Amino acid sequence: MLTGNTITIEEAIEKMGFGPFQILITVFSGLLWLADAMELMILSVLAPAVQCQWGLSHAEAATITSVVFVGFLLGGLIWGVISDIIGRKSTLLIVNIWILVFGVLSAIKVAADDPSGKTFGYPWLLSCRFGVGFGAGGTAQAVTYYAEFLPSKSRGICLVLIEFWWAVGSMFGALLALGVMNSLGWHWYLGIATIPLFLVLFIFPFVPESARFYLMKKKHGKAKSVLKKIAWFNKRPLPQNAMTALFGVTPAHCGTVKAWKEYDTSVIEDCSLKGWTWPK
């Protein structure tokens, strides 16, 4: 029998509190949200500029906006499933690179195009913006990822305040258009708008995969490493008996005492553990 001196994973994160680690995750998730807002703000500027330059009809200009949301719809249906298979962080990395690649491709001038842009430029732009929209459909995973690291006392206000990043991204996108569109043109505008996505790439090595995802996949050793990283960032070290507390097991549940004392991960995973625990 397990002892009653255990708590849930939410309570474990609560004990480590809101600290530098959560600030790092806030910046990471916020930049993804900011980049997503900028990509959507582009829609209000790009279509009129391209319509004017290439002499597009109203229907053709509207299609530039529509394909983004078609991609967004399809991406929203797919990325969530992928996230549950390969992990939150891995999915966000793919999504970030996906949007970055198609965002940069959108900014490329098609040299072989005719002056009207309709031979190659217009189909190329539609394809690339569809790709951007498809990737943007997965940025909502940033909120899921963010929430899984937040203490319950901070979760409500933090998830609402992440809209701050969306507002900043929208304003930055509009200000960038004012400063770039008339002087450099919309190709440069699309290219510069990808800068936040480059910044996110630099943060990826410092953030871990979700401990909840590892728990779902029964990768208990990796889950423990994530909690150790949170504790290190927040200056809240794990107790010496963290293995017992973390997985709610005793030597009697895990075969040999020797394997237990050595924290043999393979033995722990053979215990068919059902949840997290933490010492009170």
C-alpha positions in Angstrom: 0.0 0.0 0.0 1.2 3.5 -0.7 1.4 6.0 2.1 -1.2 8.7 2.3 1.5 11.4 2.5 1.2 12.2 -1.2 -0.1 15.0 -3.4 -0.9 15.5 -7.1 1.3 16.9 -9.8 -0.5 20.3 -9.6 0.4 20.5 -6.0 4.0 19.5 -6.8 4.3 22.4 -9.2 2.5 24.6 -6.6 5.2 23.8 -4.1 8.0 24.9 -6.5 6.1 28.1 -7.0 6.2 30.8 -9.7 9.8 31.8 -10.4 12.5 32.3 -13.0 11.5 29.1 -14.8 7.9 30.3 -15.3 9.3 33.7 -16.5 11.3 31.8 -19.1 8.3 29.9 -20.2 6.3 33.1 -20.3 8.8 34.7 -22.7 9.0 31.6 -24.8 5.2 31.1 -25.2 4.7 34.9 -25.5 7.0 35.3 -28.4 5.2 32.5 -30.2 1.9 34.2 -29.5 3.5 37.6 -30.7 4.7 36.0 -33.9 1.3 34.5 -34.6 -0.3 37.9 -34.1 2.1 39.5 -36.5 1.4 37.0 -39.2 -2.4 37.7 -38.9 -1.8 41.4 -38.9 0.1 41.0 -42.1 -3.2 40.0 -43.7 -4.7 43.5 -43.4 -1.7 45.1 -45.1 -0.5 42.5 -47.6 -3.6 42.0 -49.8 -4.1 45.7 -50.7 -0.4 46.2 -51.4 -0.2 43.2 -53.7 -3.5 44.0 -55.4 -2.2 47.5 -56.2 1.2 46.3 -57.5 -0.1 43.3 -59.5 -3.5 44.7 -60.5 -5.4 41.8 -58.9 -9.2 41.7 -58.8 -11.0 42.0 -55.5 -11.6 38.2 -55.5 -7.9 37.5 -56.1 -6.9 39.9 -53.4 -9.4 38.3 -50.9 -8.0 34.9 -51.7 -4.6 35.9 -50.3 -6.3 36.4 -46.9 -8.6 33.4 -47.3 -5.9 30.8 -47.9 -4.3 31.7 -44.6 -7.4 30.9 -42.7 -7.9 27.7 -44.7 -4.4 26.6 -43.6 -5.2 27.8 -40.1 -8.3 25.6 -40.0 -6.5 22.5 -41.2 -3.5 23.1 -39.0 -5.7 23.4 -35.9 -7.1 20.0 -36.7 -3.8 18.3 -37.1 -1.2 19.9 -34.8 -3.1 19.0 -31.6 -3.0 15.3 -32.5 0.7 15.5 -33.4 1.4 17.2 -30.0 -0.1 14.3 -28.1 2.1 11.9 -30.1 5.5 13.6 -30.2 5.2 16.1 -27.4 4.4 19.8 -26.8 7.9 21.2 -27.3 8.7 19.1 -30.3 5.4 20.2 -32.0 6.1 23.9 -31.2 9.6 23.6 -32.7 8.2 22.1 -35.9 5.4 24.7 -36.0 7.9 27.6 -35.4 10.3 26.4 -38.2 7.3 25.7 -40.5 6.0 29.3 -40.2 9.5 30.7 -40.4 10.3 28.8 -43.6 7.0 29.7 -45.3 7.2 33.3 -44.1 10.7 33.7 -45.6 9.6 32.0 -48.8 6.6 34.4 -49.0 9.1 37.3 -49.1 11.1 35.9 -52.0 10.6 37.7 -55.3 10.0 35.2 -58.1 12.6 36.3 -60.7 10.9 34.6 -63.6 7.6 36.4 -63.0 6.0 38.8 -65.4 5.3 42.4 -64.3 1.7 41.5 -63.4 2.9 38.9 -61.0 0.2 36.4 -62.1 2.4 33.9 -63.9 4.4 32.8 -60.9 4.3 35.4 -58.1 0.6 35.1 -57.3 0.4 31.3 -57.1 3.7 31.3 -55.2 2.4 33.8 -52.7 -0.9 31.9 -52.2 1.0 28.6 -51.6 3.4 30.2 -49.1 0.7 32.0 -47.2 -1.3 28.8 -47.0 1.8 27.2 -45.5 2.1 30.0 -42.9 -1.6 29.6 -42.0 -1.2 25.9 -41.6 1.7 26.4 -39.2 -0.1 29.2 -37.3 -2.8 26.7 -36.6 -0.4 25.0 -34.2 0.7 28.0 -32.2 -2.2 27.5 -29.8 -0.1 24.6 -28.4 2.0 27.3 -26.8 -0.8 28.1 -24.4 -1.3 24.4 -23.5 2.5 24.1 -22.9 2.5 27.2 -20.8 -0.4 26.2 -18.7 1.2 22.8 -17.8 4.0 24.6 -16.0 2.0 27.2 -14.1 1.1 26.9 -10.4 -2.7 27.0 -9.9 -2.5 30.3 -8.1 -0.9 32.0 -11.1 -2.6 30.1 -13.9 -5.6 32.3 -14.4 -3.9 35.6 -14.5 -1.0 34.3 -16.6 -3.2 32.8 -19.3 -5.1 36.0 -19.6 -2.0 38.2 -19.6 -0.6 36.1 -22.5 -2.9 38.2 -24.6 -0.5 41.1 -23.9 1.9 39.4 -26.3 -0.8 39.2 -28.9 -1.5 42.9 -28.6 2.2 43.8 -28.8 2.6 41.6 -31.9 -0.4 43.3 -33.6 1.0 46.7 -32.8 4.5 45.8 -33.9 3.1 44.4 -37.1 1.2 47.6 -37.8 4.2 49.9 -36.9 6.5 47.8 -39.0 4.2 48.2 -42.0 4.2 52.0 -41.5 8.0 52.0 -41.5 8.8 49.5 -44.2 6.0 49.2 -46.8 6.5 52.6 -48.5 10.3 52.5 -48.5 11.2 48.9 -49.0 8.0 47.2 -50.2 5.9 44.3 -49.0 8.6 41.6 -49.7 10.9 43.2 -47.1 7.9 43.5 -44.7 7.2 39.8 -44.9 10.8 39.0 -44.3 11.3 41.3 -41.3 8.1 40.0 -39.7 9.8 36.6 -39.2 12.3 38.0 -36.7 10.4 36.9 -33.6 10.4 33.4 -34.9 14.2 33.5 -35.1 14.2 34.7 -31.5 12.1 31.8 -30.4 14.6 29.3 -31.9 17.3 30.7 -29.5 15.1 29.9 -26.5 14.2 26.4 -27.5 17.4 24.7 -26.1 16.6 26.2 -22.6 13.0 25.0 -22.2 12.1 21.3 -21.5 9.4 19.1 -22.7 6.2 19.0 -20.7 6.4 16.8 -17.6 2.8 16.0 -18.1 3.5 14.6 -21.6 6.3 12.4 -20.2 4.0 11.2 -17.6 1.3 10.4 -20.2 4.0 8.4 -22.1 5.2 6.7 -18.9 8.7 8.2 -19.3 9.1 8.7 -15.6 12.8 9.3 -15.6 12.5 12.2 -18.1 9.6 13.6 -16.2 11.7 13.7 -13.1 14.5 15.5 -15.0 12.0 18.2 -16.0 10.9 18.7 -12.4 14.5 18.9 -11.4 15.1 21.6 -13.9 12.1 23.6 -12.7 13.4 23.2 -9.1 16.8 24.4 -10.1 15.6 27.4 -11.9 13.3 28.4 -9.0 15.9 27.6 -6.4 13.7 25.0 -4.8 15.7 21.8 -4.8 14.0 18.4 -4.8 14.1 16.5 -1.5 16.5 13.7 -1.1 13.7 11.2 -1.1 12.3 12.6 -4.3 12.2 9.3 -6.1 9.9 7.8 -3.5 7.8 10.9 -3.3 7.7 11.6 -7.0 6.4 8.2 -8.1 4.6 7.1 -4.9 6.4 3.8 -4.7 8.3 1.9 -2.0 10.9 -0.9 -2.2 8.1 -3.4 -1.7 6.5 -2.2 -4.9 9.6 -2.3 -7.0 11.3 -5.6 -6.6 14.7 -5.4 -5.0 15.8 -2.9 -2.4 19.1 -2.6 -4.3 17.4 -1.5 -7.5 15.3 1.0 -5.5 18.3 2.5 -3.7 20.0 3.0 -7.1 16.9 4.6 -8.5 16.8 2.1 -11.4 14.5 3.7 -13.9 13.7 0.4 -15.6 12.5 -1.0 -12.3 10.4 2.1 -11.6 8.7 1.9 -15.0 7.9 -1.8 -14.3 5.8 -0.8 -11.4 2.8 0.4 -13.5 2.7 3.7 -11.7 -0.4 5.7 -12.0 0.4 9.2 -10.8 2.8 11.8 -9.3 3.3 12.3 -5.6 5.3 14.8 -3.5 6.1 15.0 0.2 4.0 17.3 2.3 
